[in-house]
């Protein structure tokens, strides 16, 4: 079923954000609902200003009466936050331990110039959940965007499934990009490609059914395991607020040593 025909599900955090020529393409980071599986949970402890005042007294002996309005610092602690549990950038290390016959790079080892450059939005909002984007379709979509693809361009796949971010079924929604289409982009110099769905591949439960039914490798997680040293941005939002071309993308991941991915504040910059 196409995205526009689906129900809206639970109330979700506001994801629309724009400030002048800057468009926020990152989802807000919020605590997960109670029913979220442990693998995908985000849990945050919030310390308020009274708690900060108590810490200031315990650590430094400063009583609340010596603080403005008797308040100390507010702060937050992630008690559960996976590197893939928000808008994030994947490194080749996520896909396999080796890529192209060499040790795969972790997120802190990738060149910074990958993560800032001209962008293009390819529109696949007409694709149903579980459908695949082929290389020919990717080529046509870039032509339809009026974009001349160049080396180090950042290609963003719009599916419209960001409208369901936070829905319990979000991980099961959306089309996916084939290994063939991923390789087609890579061969043209693209090193960073993103999507506004839960993952770059087709929904994993569908790939799993097909792989097990055919007892065949190269089906489950096919685009991830295409043996290519590239990065994916997953769980983008607001791609509909961008023009098809004529903008830049900043998507710098946190410098998390040895990691398979890192959260990123992804921003579209209108020229």
C-alpha positions as CSV (number, residue, x, y, z in Angstrom):
1,X,0.0,0.0,0.0
2,X,1.3,3.5,-0.8
3,X,2.2,5.8,2.0
4,X,-0.6,8.3,1.4
5,X,-3.2,5.5,1.8
6,X,-2.0,4.3,5.2
7,X,-3.4,5.3,8.6
8,X,-1.4,7.8,10.6
9,X,-0.9,5.5,13.7
10,X,0.2,6.9,17.0
11,X,0.9,10.5,17.6
12,X,4.5,11.2,16.6
13,X,7.0,13.9,17.5
14,X,7.0,17.0,15.3
15,X,9.5,16.5,12.5
16,X,8.9,19.5,10.3
17,X,11.6,22.1,10.7
18,X,12.8,24.9,8.5
19,X,14.8,28.1,9.2
20,X,15.4,30.2,6.1
21,X,17.5,28.4,3.7
22,X,18.2,25.5,6.2
23,X,15.9,22.5,6.2
24,X,16.3,19.9,9.1
25,X,16.4,16.4,7.6
26,X,16.9,14.7,11.0
27,X,14.2,13.3,13.2
28,X,14.0,14.4,16.9
29,X,15.6,12.1,19.4
30,X,12.9,11.2,22.0
31,X,12.5,8.4,24.6
32,X,10.9,5.3,23.1
33,X,7.4,4.1,24.0
34,X,7.3,1.2,26.6
35,X,6.5,-1.5,24.0
36,X,9.6,-0.8,21.9
37,X,12.0,-3.8,21.7
38,X,15.3,-3.5,23.6
39,X,17.3,-3.5,20.4
40,X,15.6,-0.4,19.1
41,X,15.0,1.5,22.4
42,X,16.1,5.0,23.2
43,X,15.9,5.8,27.0
44,X,16.9,9.2,28.4
45,X,17.2,10.3,32.0
46,X,16.4,14.0,32.5
47,X,17.9,15.9,35.4
48,X,16.0,19.1,36.2
49,X,17.4,22.3,37.7
50,X,16.6,21.3,41.3
51,X,18.6,18.1,40.7
52,X,21.5,20.1,39.3
53,X,21.5,22.3,42.4
54,X,21.7,19.2,44.6
55,X,24.6,18.0,42.5
56,X,26.4,21.3,42.8
57,X,26.0,21.1,46.6
58,X,27.2,17.5,46.7
59,X,30.2,18.0,44.4
60,X,31.3,21.5,45.3
61,X,29.6,22.4,48.6
62,X,27.7,25.3,47.0
63,X,24.2,25.6,48.6
64,X,21.2,26.4,46.4
65,X,20.9,29.9,48.0
66,X,24.1,30.9,46.1
67,X,22.6,29.9,42.7
68,X,20.4,32.0,40.5
69,X,16.8,31.3,41.6
70,X,18.2,28.4,43.6
71,X,18.7,26.4,40.4
72,X,21.6,24.4,39.2
73,X,22.3,22.9,35.8
74,X,19.9,20.7,33.8
75,X,21.4,17.8,32.0
76,X,20.5,14.5,30.3
77,X,21.9,11.0,30.2
78,X,21.3,8.4,27.5
79,X,20.7,5.1,29.3
80,X,20.0,3.3,26.1
81,X,20.8,4.8,22.7
82,X,22.0,2.6,19.8
83,X,24.0,4.2,17.0
84,X,21.3,3.1,14.5
85,X,18.3,4.2,16.6
86,X,17.9,7.7,15.1
87,X,18.7,9.6,11.9
88,X,22.2,8.2,11.4
89,X,25.0,7.5,8.9
90,X,26.2,3.9,8.3
91,X,29.9,3.1,7.8
92,X,31.1,0.1,5.7
93,X,32.0,-1.7,8.9
94,X,28.2,-2.0,9.5
95,X,27.8,-4.2,6.4
96,X,30.8,-6.6,6.7
97,X,34.2,-6.9,8.4
98,X,35.8,-6.7,5.0
99,X,34.7,-4.7,1.9
100,X,36.5,-4.9,-1.4
101,X,39.0,-7.4,0.0
102,X,40.1,-5.0,2.7
103,X,39.1,-4.3,6.4
104,X,35.9,-2.2,6.2
105,X,36.2,1.4,7.5
106,X,34.5,2.5,10.7
107,X,32.5,5.7,10.9
108,X,35.5,7.7,12.4
109,X,37.7,6.6,9.5
110,X,35.7,8.0,6.6
111,X,36.7,11.2,4.9
112,X,34.9,14.3,6.0
113,X,34.4,15.5,2.4
114,X,32.0,12.6,1.8
115,X,29.5,14.3,4.1
116,X,29.0,17.8,2.6
117,X,28.1,18.3,-1.1
118,X,25.4,18.8,-3.7
119,X,22.3,16.9,-3.2
120,X,19.5,15.4,-5.4
121,X,16.1,14.1,-4.2
122,X,14.8,11.2,-6.2
123,X,11.0,10.6,-5.8
124,X,9.8,7.1,-5.2
125,X,6.7,8.0,-3.2
126,X,4.6,6.0,-5.7
127,X,6.4,2.8,-4.7
128,X,4.4,0.4,-2.5
129,X,5.8,-1.1,0.7
130,X,8.2,-3.9,-0.2
131,X,8.9,-2.8,-3.8
132,X,12.4,-2.5,-5.0
133,X,14.1,0.4,-6.8
134,X,16.1,-0.8,-9.7
135,X,19.1,0.8,-11.4
136,X,17.0,1.9,-14.4
137,X,14.5,3.5,-12.1
138,X,17.2,5.3,-10.2
139,X,18.6,6.6,-13.5
140,X,15.2,7.8,-14.7
141,X,14.4,9.5,-11.3
142,X,17.7,11.5,-11.4
143,X,16.9,12.6,-15.0
144,X,13.4,13.6,-13.9
145,X,14.8,15.6,-11.0
146,X,16.7,17.7,-13.6
147,X,20.0,16.8,-12.0
148,X,23.3,16.0,-13.7
149,X,24.9,13.4,-11.4
150,X,28.5,14.1,-10.5
151,X,31.1,12.4,-8.3
152,X,30.5,12.9,-4.5
153,X,26.9,14.1,-5.0
154,X,24.6,13.0,-2.2
155,X,21.5,11.1,-3.4
156,X,18.4,11.1,-1.2
157,X,15.6,8.7,-1.8
158,X,12.1,10.1,-0.9
159,X,9.5,7.4,-0.1
160,X,7.2,9.5,2.1
161,X,7.5,7.0,4.9
162,X,8.9,9.7,7.2
163,X,5.2,10.6,7.8
164,X,5.0,7.4,9.9
165,X,8.2,8.0,11.9
166,X,7.5,6.7,15.4
167,X,4.7,4.4,14.2
168,X,5.0,0.8,15.6
169,X,5.0,-0.5,12.0
170,X,7.5,2.0,10.7
171,X,10.3,-0.6,10.3
172,X,8.0,-2.7,8.1
173,X,7.1,0.2,5.7
174,X,8.7,1.5,2.6
175,X,10.3,0.3,-0.6
176,X,14.0,-0.4,-0.7
177,X,17.0,0.2,-3.0
178,X,18.4,-2.9,-4.7
179,X,22.1,-3.8,-4.7
180,X,22.1,-3.2,-8.5
181,X,20.9,0.4,-8.0
182,X,23.3,1.0,-5.2
183,X,26.2,-0.2,-7.3
184,X,25.0,2.0,-10.2
185,X,25.2,5.1,-7.9
186,X,28.6,4.0,-6.5
187,X,30.1,3.5,-10.0
188,X,29.2,7.1,-10.7
189,X,31.1,8.4,-7.8
190,X,28.3,8.6,-5.2
191,X,29.6,7.7,-1.7
192,X,26.7,8.8,0.5
193,X,23.1,8.0,-0.3
194,X,20.1,8.3,2.1
195,X,16.5,7.4,2.5
196,X,13.5,8.6,4.5
197,X,12.5,5.1,5.5
198,X,13.7,2.8,8.3
199,X,16.3,1.3,6.1
200,X,18.0,1.4,2.7
201,X,17.1,-2.2,1.9
202,X,13.5,-3.4,1.4
203,X,11.8,-4.2,4.8
204,X,13.9,-7.0,6.4
205,X,11.0,-9.3,7.2
206,X,10.2,-9.5,3.5
207,X,13.8,-10.1,2.5
208,X,14.0,-12.7,5.2
209,X,11.0,-14.6,3.9
210,X,12.4,-14.6,0.4
211,X,15.9,-15.6,1.4
212,X,14.7,-18.5,3.5
213,X,12.1,-19.6,1.0
214,X,14.7,-19.7,-1.8
215,X,17.6,-20.8,0.5
216,X,19.7,-18.3,-1.3
217,X,22.3,-15.7,-0.2
218,X,22.4,-12.2,-1.7
219,X,18.7,-11.6,-0.9
220,X,18.6,-10.7,2.7
221,X,20.3,-7.3,3.3
222,X,21.4,-7.2,-0.3
223,X,22.2,-3.6,-0.7
224,X,24.0,-3.4,2.6
225,X,26.2,-6.4,1.7
226,X,26.9,-5.3,-1.9
227,X,30.6,-5.3,-1.1
228,X,30.9,-1.5,-1.6
229,X,32.7,1.1,0.6
230,X,29.9,3.6,0.8
231,X,27.7,5.2,3.5
232,X,23.9,5.2,3.9
233,X,21.9,7.8,5.8
234,X,18.8,6.1,7.2
235,X,15.6,7.5,8.8
236,X,15.7,10.9,7.2
237,X,12.7,13.3,7.4
238,X,11.4,16.3,5.5
239,X,12.7,15.4,2.0
240,X,9.5,16.8,0.7
241,X,10.6,20.2,1.8
242,X,13.6,20.1,-0.5
243,X,13.6,20.9,-4.3
244,X,14.7,18.0,-6.5
245,X,18.1,19.7,-7.1
246,X,19.9,22.9,-6.4
247,X,20.8,22.4,-2.8
248,X,23.6,21.0,-0.6
249,X,23.6,18.4,2.1
250,X,25.5,18.5,5.4
251,X,25.4,15.1,7.1
252,X,28.5,14.9,9.4
253,X,28.3,11.8,11.7
254,X,29.6,12.0,15.3
255,X,33.2,10.9,15.6
256,X,32.5,7.7,17.4
257,X,35.7,5.6,17.4
258,X,35.4,2.1,16.0
259,X,31.7,2.4,15.3
260,X,29.5,0.9,12.6
261,X,27.4,4.1,12.5
262,X,26.8,7.4,14.3
263,X,23.9,9.8,14.7
264,X,24.0,12.9,12.5
265,X,22.2,16.2,12.3
266,X,21.4,16.2,8.6
267,X,20.6,19.5,7.0
268,X,19.6,20.6,3.5
269,X,21.0,23.9,2.5
270,X,19.1,25.8,-0.2
271,X,21.4,27.6,-2.7
